[in-house]
Amino acid sequence: MTARAELHGDELIARRHLSATPDRVWAAFTTPAGIAAFWGGSHARVPAGSVTVDARPGGEFALDTVAPDGATRRLRFVYVRLDPPRELVFDEPVTGLRTTVTLRPADDGTDLTVHQRRLPPELRSTRAADGLASILDALAAHLSENLAQNGNNHDPA
């Protein structure tokens, strides 16, 4: 299964089923190693040493993305709400983009929804939707690789 992303005006909604517990998915979204492993999707890489996380309301997480041509961009987000392992809400302070990550337990893993609101005009595109879908597919691959290496579904991502 691959991620599905739908664009509706200034909102983008992506969904993906993951074969990992909500706790493992939460760890991937809230630890430097987890974020570095998937955030760039298929269009960029994230150097592990560039990720910082202060996982609390008002805290930040930041990371560098490196494009295939070597262009580096610093991204910064501010946590609004953390309800482990169910919901994570964060804002991108420059554009006002708000992202809500929702995790729902499923019989064989987690159903993940990422809902982005107040998209700036440059992100209201099929390319942005495809980019978000590729990030969720990279998350699924990261969690699957971690599961195979650790041999169970309860180790942190």
N, C-alpha and C positions, 0 to 999 in steps of 0.2 A: 504494500500500500504506500502511496505517496501522499504528500500534503496537498490540500486543496486550498486555494486562496481566492477570495472574491472581493472585488472593488465596488463600493457603493458610495459614490460622491467623495466625501472627505473621510471615509472609513474603509478600512481593509480588515477582512476577517479571514484567518487561516486556521485550518483544522488538520489534526494528524493523530492517528492512533499510535501509541508507543508501547512496545513490549517491555515495560519497566514499571516498577511501582511509582506512585506519586512522590514518595520520599526521594527516590533516585532522580526523578525528573526535576524536583525542587532543587536538589543539590547541584544539578547541572546548570540551572539558572542563577544560582546564588553563590557559586564558588569560582575563584579565578581560573582554576584548571578546567572546570566544566564549561565556562563561558568561552575560554580560548579554544576548546575542542570543537565547537560547532558554530559560533556566532557568524563567521564569515561566509557560511554556506558554500556554494560552488563558485562564488564571484570574488572572494577575497580570503586572506588568511589573517589570523589574529595571533601575534606573538604572545606566548604565555606570559612573559615578563611585563607586558604592557597593561595587563588587567589588574585593576584594583577594585575591591568590593568592601563597602561599609553597609551591610544588610540590616538597615533599620529605617523607619520612617524619617525622612529628612537626610538620610545618608545617601551616598552616591556609589555608582559603579561607572567605571570608565575603561576604555580599551582603544587600541589602535587597530585599524583595518589596513591591510596592505593589498592593493590591487595587483593584478598580474603585471602591470607596467611599472610596479614599484612605488606608485603614488600612495602615500600614507595619510590617513585621516584619523584624527582623534575624535571619538564619540564619548559623550558624557550623559548620564541619566541620573535622575534623583528619584529615590524610592518614595512613594506616596503611602502605600499600604502593603504589608506583608502578613499573610494569613497561612502559615505553613501547614501542610503542603497543598493548600487549595487554591490560593489566589495571590498574585503578585501584581502590583500596579506601580508603574514608574513613568515619569515625564522626561522628555528631552527639552531642557530649559530654553534653548535658542528658538526652536520652532513652536513649542507648546504641544507637540505631539504627545498624546497619552497612550500608553500600551497597557492592556490588561491581559495577564496570562492566567488562564483558568485550567486547573487540573481536576479531572473527575476519575475516580477509580473505575476500572472496568474489570471484567472477569479475568482477562489475561493481560492486564497492564493498566494503561492510563489513556484517557481521551483528553487531548490537549487542544485548547482554543486560544489563539492569540488575536486580540481585537485592538486595532489601532484606530484612534479617533483624532480628529483635527489634523489630518494629513496636510502638509504643505503642498502647494500645487505641483511641485516637481516630483512628489511621491504618489500622485494620483495617476498611476500608469500600470500597464500590464507588466512592464519590466520590474516595477517595485513589488507587485503581487508575486511574480515569479521568483524574485529575490527572497521574499519572506518564506515562500514555500520551500526554496532550496535550503534555507537555514533550518527549517523544521525537519527536512529530510536528513540534513547533516547531523542534527540532534539525534534522530533515530539511529543513524549509523554509529554515532559515538556510543550511545547507550547499548547497542547490540554488541559492539566490539568489547566494551567494558564488561558486559555480561559474560561473553565467551571467555575473556581472560580470567574472570573471577569465579566463574562456574555457578553463580546463583544470581537471583534477582534482588538481593537485599544489600549488596555492597554499595557504598557511595559511588557516584559517577566520577 
